[in-house]
Amino acid sequence: MKTISGKQGFILLVCAALLAWCMVQIGEVGNHLQYLIEAPAITVPDDSGAGQTRPNGAVAELLESLRTSSEEWNGIISRWTLDGVVEQATVTTEESACNGRLTLLGEGGQWLHPMLLLYGRLFYPEELQQGTHAILLDEQTALTLFRESAPIDREVQVNGETFRVIGIVRHSKRVGDLTDSGAYIPLATAFDMSLQLDALLVEGEPIPGTGASVAFKTTVTGWQSGGTFIDLGKESMGAWLWLRVLLFVAGILLVLRFIAWLNHGVSYFHRQTKERLQRSYAIRLLPWMTGRVLLLVLGYAGAIGAAAVLLQMMIEPVYTFPEWVPAVLVEWSDIAQAFWNVWQGGAVMRVLRTPELIRLQFLTLLVDGMSALGGVTLGMVYARWIGSRQRIGENLKALYRQGVSVDFVYTDRPLVYADYGYAPCEGEAQLRHGRRTRTMVPMVRIVNVVRALEQLPPSARDGAFVMEVEDGQVDRNCGRWLITCRDGRTTIEPAERDWDLKLPVQTLTRIIYGTQTFQDFTETNAGFDMRMRSPAMDGLFNHHPGLEIRAR
């Protein structure tokens, strides 16, 4: 039975594609630590002649003090930089102008943000350290200003200062970018320029497993308070939280279904072993038993391992977001305190954001939306699959109420039907479905025990016995009956005394609708208990009536 429609499959495919794209985009953001502050105002010379003051001398002083403070990062931060940002800067030539983002690179800026160089060269380390009137342009900026993609050694003006173009770098506009144009100059060059910076960005690359986030935050907030601290690695993990929940729930359900399948395999293996032990010595069955036992053990070990991985996946965010966990899990005051600690920090009226943070916030919304849509769709598919299994039991009870004695199906899911008391019959069929060929197994089940027994031809041997039947699906099939065979007549009536033959409905189905005589069945099969054997058993169960075939 088909449990997923074409529309649901399309939705799941779209969700999977978008989530895969988000995974790539989030991975490109990286795990850097950032601290963003407003840049100090430039110093304007007064009329008294004190014009020797550097316009952006305050930025230079902040850089020097940060260098001193960064000595505490030895062993936890591999490299760091202090960059400047002008959100809307005008870059001009004699013929045209272009507005875009101007990034002022610190000494480590080029290495923390690798650039794809198209033409020319990047800055030399000494140029970043001492400053130079050289500039890198985005490809779009170069085309706007010069109508060509490689204007190397051409000149542009930024805030009245002349800069020489030394390279063209690739840039594509993404979420978080205000414009698709931009340029790059050394931060040290701006110390002597009357260029008002919008913000300063301290950025560092942490060494994993060293607790760099806490140390970095402590240092930069002590260096300059009032800024915005951003842990991109933490934000990236936060972007996947709802997807983690979806994967955990789906994974646990799959593990539980796999364990249920293994349990069914254990039951089937137990029945096969009992049957084979009646025909062969145990020593001869050791190779056959060893292989199957090993597969079952590996299956259970794999299920336990998968469950452990899923639990670890859900526990991992607790170590990254310890502020979410109350000191006392059941104390309301601690729960409220943890809530306000998490959400009150972002309640400030003014907040500085980096393009990477804005991009992650957008990707978080996309991941949450696709996870919710995918979760609802998977829930519908799972409910439909569970419903199809439940309908088997409901159909059996409906058939019983209609007086039907037996149900016969061709199915490619024999294990599912075996759980509902069906027994396999001899032979199989091949069904062509598109390019696939499915093997259809015939399976039969007694729906009405009394009706099935009444349809058997009379026994040629007189006698009586009490039979007890167990049925987990059709409640009225569960009972104990006295079966009397005498003078070519068979009578069936409820019994109060103890049973002579006790068996599940699946075994009774195999006895009545199988191909073996009752004597052959008892010698080669298991799955029943017998205290006393009656001649009437052999006379009654040696008949095998025909079946009305119904494909499902």
C-alpha positions in Angstrom: 0.0 0.0 0.0 1.4 3.4 -1.0 2.0 5.5 2.1 3.5 8.7 0.5 1.8 10.7 -2.3 3.5 12.5 -5.1 2.8 15.9 -3.6 4.2 14.9 -0.2 7.3 13.5 -2.0 7.7 16.8 -3.8 7.4 18.8 -0.6 10.0 16.6 1.1 12.4 16.9 -1.8 12.1 20.7 -1.8 12.6 20.8 2.0 15.7 18.6 1.7 17.2 20.7 -1.1 16.7 24.0 0.7 18.0 22.5 4.0 21.1 21.2 2.1 21.6 24.7 0.6 21.3 26.2 4.1 23.9 23.8 5.4 26.3 25.0 2.8 25.6 28.7 3.5 25.8 28.3 7.3 29.1 26.4 6.9 30.5 29.3 4.8 29.8 31.8 7.6 32.4 30.1 9.8 32.8 30.1 13.6 34.6 33.4 14.2 34.2 35.5 17.3 33.1 39.1 16.7 32.8 42.2 18.8 31.3 45.3 17.1 31.4 48.8 18.6 30.7 52.3 17.3 33.8 54.0 16.0 35.0 57.1 17.8 34.4 60.5 16.2 37.2 62.0 14.2 39.2 64.8 15.7 38.8 68.1 14.0 41.7 70.6 14.3 40.7 73.9 15.9 41.7 77.5 14.9 44.5 77.7 17.4 46.9 75.9 15.2 46.7 72.5 16.9 46.4 70.8 13.6 49.0 68.1 14.2 46.4 65.8 15.8 45.5 62.7 13.6 41.8 62.7 12.7 41.4 59.1 13.5 44.0 59.0 16.3 41.4 57.6 18.7 41.1 54.5 16.5 44.9 54.1 16.5 44.9 54.3 20.3 42.1 51.7 20.5 44.2 49.4 18.3 47.3 49.8 20.5 45.3 49.1 23.7 43.7 46.0 22.0 47.2 44.7 21.1 48.1 44.8 24.8 44.9 43.1 25.9 45.2 40.4 23.2 48.2 38.9 25.0 45.6 37.0 27.0 44.6 35.2 23.9 47.7 33.2 23.5 46.8 29.5 22.9 43.0 30.2 22.4 42.9 32.6 19.4 44.9 31.6 16.4 44.6 35.0 14.7 42.7 38.2 15.1 42.1 41.6 13.5 40.6 45.0 14.1 38.7 46.2 11.0 36.8 49.4 10.3 33.5 49.8 8.4 31.9 52.6 6.5 28.5 51.4 5.5 28.0 53.9 2.7 31.1 55.3 1.2 31.5 57.1 -2.1 34.3 56.0 -4.4 34.7 58.4 -7.4 36.7 58.9 -10.5 36.9 61.9 -12.9 33.9 60.5 -14.8 31.7 58.5 -12.4 31.0 57.6 -8.8 29.8 54.5 -6.9 28.3 54.1 -3.4 29.2 50.9 -1.5 30.6 49.4 1.7 34.1 50.4 2.5 36.0 47.9 4.7 39.2 49.1 6.4 41.3 45.9 6.9 43.5 45.4 9.9 46.7 43.4 9.9 44.9 40.1 10.0 41.8 41.0 7.9 42.9 39.4 4.6 43.6 36.1 6.4 40.4 36.0 8.4 38.3 36.8 5.3 40.0 35.1 2.3 39.2 36.9 -1.0 38.9 35.5 -4.4 41.4 37.6 -6.4 40.4 38.1 -10.1 43.1 40.6 -11.2 46.1 42.3 -9.7 47.3 41.5 -6.2 46.2 41.7 -2.5 47.8 43.9 0.2 51.3 43.1 1.4 51.5 42.6 5.2 53.6 45.8 5.6 50.9 47.8 3.7 48.3 46.7 6.2 50.6 47.4 9.1 51.8 50.9 8.1 49.1 52.0 5.7 49.2 52.8 2.0 47.1 54.6 -0.5 46.2 51.4 -2.4 42.7 50.0 -2.8 41.0 46.8 -3.7 37.7 47.0 -5.6 34.9 44.6 -6.0 34.2 43.5 -9.5 30.9 45.4 -9.6 32.5 48.6 -8.3 35.2 48.4 -11.0 32.6 47.9 -13.7 30.6 50.9 -12.5 33.6 53.2 -12.2 35.7 52.3 -15.2 33.4 50.2 -17.5 36.1 47.5 -17.4 36.8 44.5 -15.1 40.5 45.0 -14.6 41.4 48.7 -14.1 44.7 47.9 -12.4 46.9 51.0 -11.5 44.0 53.3 -12.2 43.2 56.0 -9.6 40.0 56.6 -7.5 39.2 59.1 -4.8 37.8 58.2 -1.3 36.8 61.1 0.9 39.1 63.4 -1.1 42.1 61.1 -0.9 43.6 59.4 -4.0 44.1 55.7 -4.1 45.7 53.4 -6.7 43.8 50.2 -7.6 46.0 47.2 -7.0 43.5 44.4 -7.4 40.0 43.3 -8.2 38.2 40.7 -6.0 35.0 38.7 -6.5 32.0 39.6 -4.5 28.3 38.5 -4.9 25.5 40.2 -3.0 24.0 38.0 -0.3 21.6 38.4 2.6 23.3 40.8 5.1 24.9 43.0 2.4 23.4 46.5 2.0 24.8 46.9 -1.5 26.6 44.7 -4.1 29.5 47.2 -4.4 32.5 47.6 -2.1 36.1 48.5 -1.6 39.0 47.7 0.8 41.8 49.9 2.1 44.1 49.4 5.1 42.9 50.6 8.5 46.2 52.2 9.2 45.7 54.5 6.2 42.6 56.0 7.7 44.4 57.2 10.9 45.5 60.3 9.0 42.3 60.7 7.0 39.2 62.8 7.9 37.1 59.7 7.3 34.3 59.0 9.8 34.1 55.3 10.5 30.7 53.8 11.3 31.9 50.9 13.4 35.0 48.9 14.5 34.9 45.1 14.4 37.2 42.9 16.5 37.2 39.5 15.0 39.1 36.4 16.1 39.5 32.8 15.0 39.1 30.5 18.0 41.1 27.3 18.6 38.5 24.6 19.3 38.2 23.1 22.8 40.0 26.0 24.5 37.0 28.0 25.8 38.0 30.9 23.6 34.5 32.4 23.5 34.4 33.3 27.2 38.0 34.6 27.2 37.5 36.6 24.1 34.2 38.2 25.4 35.8 39.1 28.7 38.8 40.8 27.0 36.9 42.8 24.5 34.2 44.0 26.9 36.9 45.1 29.3 38.7 46.8 26.4 35.6 48.8 25.3 32.2 48.3 26.7 28.8 48.8 25.1 29.5 46.7 22.0 27.8 43.7 20.5 29.4 40.3 21.0 28.7 37.7 18.4 29.8 34.0 18.5 29.2 32.9 14.9 29.8 29.2 15.9 27.1 29.4 18.5 24.7 31.2 16.2 25.3 28.6 13.5 24.4 25.8 16.0 21.3 27.8 17.0 20.3 27.9 13.4 20.0 24.1 13.3 18.2 23.5 16.6 14.7 22.8 15.1 16.2 20.6 12.5 18.1 18.7 15.2 14.7 18.2 17.0 13.2 16.9 13.7 16.1 14.6 13.0 16.1 13.3 16.6 12.3 12.5 16.5 12.5 10.9 13.1 15.7 9.0 14.0 14.2 7.7 17.3 11.1 6.5 15.4 13.3 4.7 12.8 15.3 3.1 15.6 12.2 1.9 17.4 10.8 0.5 14.1 14.1 -1.2 13.4 14.1 -2.7 16.9 10.5 -3.9 16.3 11.6 -5.5 13.0 14.5 -7.2 14.8 12.2 -8.5 17.5 10.0 -10.0 14.8 13.2 -11.5 13.3 14.1 -13.0 16.6 10.6 -14.6 16.9 10.8 -15.9 13.4 14.3 -17.3 14.1 13.1 -19.0 17.2 10.3 -20.7 15.3 12.6 -21.8 12.6 15.1 -23.2 15.1 12.4 -25.2 16.9 11.3 -26.6 13.6 14.8 -27.5 12.4 15.7 -29.1 15.7 12.9 -31.6 15.1 14.6 -32.7 11.9 18.3 -32.3 12.6 20.9 -32.4 15.3 21.8 -29.1 17.0 25.5 -29.5 16.1 24.6 -29.5 12.4 22.6 -26.2 12.8 25.5 -24.3 14.5 26.8 -22.6 11.3 23.2 -21.6 10.3 22.4 -20.4 13.8 25.8 -18.6 14.3 25.3 -16.4 11.2 21.8 -15.4 12.1 22.6 -14.8 15.7 25.6 -12.6 14.7 23.4 -10.6 12.3 20.8 -10.1 15.1 23.5 -9.0 17.6 25.0 -6.6 15.1 21.5 -5.2 14.4 20.7 -4.5 18.0 24.2 -3.1 18.5 23.7 -0.8 15.5 20.3 0.3 17.0 21.9 1.1 20.3 24.7 3.0 18.7 22.3 5.0 16.5 20.2 5.8 19.6 23.4 7.0 21.4 24.4 9.2 18.5 20.9 10.8 18.4 21.0 11.4 22.2 24.4 13.0 21.9 23.1 15.2 19.1 20.4 16.5 21.3 22.7 16.9 24.4 25.4 18.8 22.5 23.6 22.1 22.4 23.3 22.1 26.2 27.1 22.5 26.4 27.0 25.4 23.9 24.0 27.1 25.4 24.4 26.6 29.2 22.4 29.8 29.9 19.3 28.0 28.7 19.5 25.4 31.6 18.1 26.6 34.9 20.1 26.0 38.1 17.2 23.9 39.4 15.1 22.3 36.6 11.9 22.2 38.7 12.2 25.5 40.5 10.0 28.1 38.8 12.1 31.1 40.0 15.2 29.5 38.4 13.3 28.8 35.2 12.1 32.4 35.0 15.6 33.7 35.7 17.1 31.5 32.9 14.4 32.8 30.6 15.2 36.5 31.3 18.9 35.9 31.1 18.5 34.5 27.6 16.0 37.1 26.1 16.6 40.3 28.1 20.1 40.7 26.6 18.7 41.5 23.2 16.1 44.1 24.5 18.4 47.1 23.9 17.0 49.8 21.7 20.1 50.1 19.5 22.1 47.1 18.4 25.0 46.7 15.9 25.0 43.7 13.6 27.4 42.2 11.2 26.5 40.9 7.7 27.3 37.4 9.0 24.8 37.7 11.8 22.1 39.0 9.6 22.7 36.1 7.1 22.5 33.6 9.9 19.3 35.0 11.2 17.8 34.7 7.7 19.1 31.1 7.4 17.6 30.3 10.8 14.2 31.4 9.7 14.5 29.4 6.5 15.8 26.3 8.4 13.0 26.6 11.0 10.3 26.9 8.3 11.6 24.0 6.2 12.0 21.9 9.3 8.4 22.6 10.4 7.1 21.9 6.9 9.2 18.7 6.6 8.2 17.6 10.1 4.4 18.1 9.3 4.8 16.2 6.0 6.7 13.4 7.6 4.1 13.2 10.4 1.4 12.8 7.8 3.4 10.1 6.0 4.0 8.3 9.3 0.4 8.6 10.3 -0.7 7.2 7.0 1.7 4.3 7.3 0.5 3.6 10.9 -3.1 4.0 9.8 -2.5 1.4 7.0 -1.2 -1.1 9.6 -4.2 -0.3 11.9 -6.6 -0.8 9.1 -5.4 -4.3 8.6 -6.6 -5.2 12.1 -9.8 -3.2 11.6 -10.4 -5.0 8.3 -9.9 -8.4 10.0 -12.5 -7.5 12.6 -14.9 -6.3 10.0 -14.5 -9.5 8.0 -15.2 -11.5 11.1 -18.4 -9.5 11.8 -19.4 -10.3 8.2 -19.0 -14.0 8.8 -16.0 -14.4 6.5 -13.9 -17.4 7.6 -10.6 -16.7 5.9 -8.7 -13.8 4.3 -6.1 -14.4 1.5 -3.8 -11.8 0.1 -0.8 -11.4 -2.2 1.6 -8.9 -0.6 5.2 -7.7 -0.9 5.2 -6.9 2.9 5.0 -10.4 4.5 6.5 -9.3 7.8 3.8 -6.7 8.3 1.1 -9.3 7.6 2.8 -11.9 9.8 2.4 -9.5 12.7 -1.3 -9.7 12.2 -1.6 -13.5 12.2 -1.1 -14.2 8.5 0.7 -17.4 7.5 2.7 -17.8 4.2 1.4 -20.2 1.6 3.3 -22.2 -1.0 4.5 -20.3 -4.1 4.9 -16.6 -5.0 4.1 -14.2 -7.8 6.0 -11.5 -9.7 4.3 -8.1 -10.2 5.7 -5.5 -12.6 5.4 -1.9 -11.3 7.1 0.5 -13.6 10.7 -0.5 -13.9 10.6 -2.5 -10.7 9.6 -6.1 -10.2 8.1 -6.9 -6.8 7.9 -10.4 -5.4 4.3 -11.0 -4.1 4.0 -13.6 -1.3 0.6 -15.4 -0.8 -0.5 -15.2 2.8 -3.7 -16.5 4.5 -5.4 -15.9 7.8 -8.3 -17.4 9.6 -10.8 -14.6 10.4 -13.5 -16.7 12.0 -12.2 -19.8 13.8 -15.6 -21.5 14.3 -16.7 -20.8 10.7 -13.4 -22.2 9.4 -13.7 -25.3 11.4 -17.3 -25.8 10.4 -16.3 -25.7 6.7 -13.9 -28.6 7.1 -15.1 -32.0 5.8 -16.1 -34.4 8.5 -13.4 -36.4 10.2 -13.1 -40.1 9.2 -12.0 -40.9 12.8 -14.1 -40.4 15.9 -12.9 -38.6 18.9 -13.0 -35.4 20.8 -10.5 -32.8 22.0 -10.4 -29.3 23.5 -8.6 -26.6 21.4 -7.7 -23.1 22.7 -6.9 -20.4 20.2 -5.0 -17.1 20.8 -5.6 -14.1 18.5 -4.2 -10.7 19.1 -6.4 -9.0 16.5 -9.8 -10.6 16.5 -10.9 -10.8 20.1 -13.8 -13.2 19.5 -11.3 -15.7 17.9 -9.8 -16.1 21.4 -11.5 -19.0 23.1 -11.6 -22.7 24.0 -13.8 -25.1 22.1 -14.7 -28.8 22.5 -14.5 -30.4 19.0 -16.3 -33.7 18.8 -16.1 -35.9 15.6 -18.6 -38.8 15.6 -20.5 -40.8 12.9 -19.3 -38.4 10.2 -20.4 -35.3 12.0 -18.4 -32.5 13.7 -19.8 -30.4 16.5 -18.1 -27.4 18.0 -19.1 -25.9 21.3 -17.5 -23.7 24.0 -15.6 -25.6 26.6 -14.8 -25.0 30.2 -12.3 -27.8 30.9 -8.5 -27.6 30.2 -7.2 -27.7 26.7 -5.6 -30.6 24.8 -4.2 -28.4 22.0 -3.2 -24.7 22.4 -2.0 -22.7 19.5 -2.1 -19.1 18.0 -4.4 -18.4 15.0 -1.3 -18.2 12.7 -0.4 -21.8 13.5 -4.1 -22.9 13.1 -4.1 -21.3 9.7 -1.0 -23.2 8.6 -2.6 -26.5 9.8 -5.9 -26.0 8.1 -4.8 -24.3 4.9 -1.3 -25.8 4.5 -0.2 -28.8 2.5 0.9 -31.2 5.2 -1.1 -33.8 7.1 -1.5 -33.1 10.7 1.0 -35.8 11.6 3.6 -34.4 9.3 3.0 -30.9 10.6 3.5 -31.9 14.3 6.7 -33.6 13.3 8.3 -30.8 11.4 6.7 -27.6 12.8 6.4 -25.8 16.1 4.4 -22.9 17.5 1.8 -24.9 19.4 1.4 -26.9 22.7 -0.3 -30.3 22.9 -1.0 -32.2 26.1 -3.0 -35.1 24.6 -3.4 -36.2 21.1 -6.8 -37.4 19.8 -7.5 -39.4 16.6 -10.0 -36.7 15.7 -7.2 -34.2 15.3 -5.6 -36.3 12.5 -9.0 -37.0 10.9 -10.1 -33.4 11.0 -6.9 -31.5 10.1 -5.8 -33.7 7.2 -8.2 -31.8 4.9 -7.0 -28.7 3.2 -9.9 -26.6 1.6 -9.4 -24.3 -1.3 -8.9 -20.6 -1.0 -10.5 -17.6 -2.6 -7.6 -15.5 -3.8 -7.7 -11.7 -3.3 -4.8 -9.4 -4.1 -4.0 -6.5 -1.8 
